[in-house]
Amino acid sequence: MEPLITPATVRLHPARELSELCQKQHFDYKKSVVSYNGRNASITIVVGANGVTFKHTATAADKKTAKKLASKEVLKSLKESNFASSSTPSKLD
């Protein structure tokens, strides 16, 4: 019987993956801007990659979820624009 979760199948949290990518590629990861409107938290994540700015704002019931959603969208944009090399791990090694 094989384990359900192995180091090869574990996915990184989007915020961690984005942070590690920015460190590895020397991208400018600007501090997240958090604002609260009523019961929801909005967070804006901005990444500068080789002169191009990638920015996304997400709103969710809590700050943690908003950060996860915004990080996921910025990662997606970076990958679609080929700023994130295909050798960048999206799983733990």
Buried (B, 14 or more C-beta within 10 A) or exposed (E): EEEEEEEEEEEBEBBEBBBEBBEEBEBEBBEBEEEEEEEBBBBBBBBBBEEEEBBBBBBBEEBEBBBBBBBBBBBBBBBEEEBBEEEBEEEEE
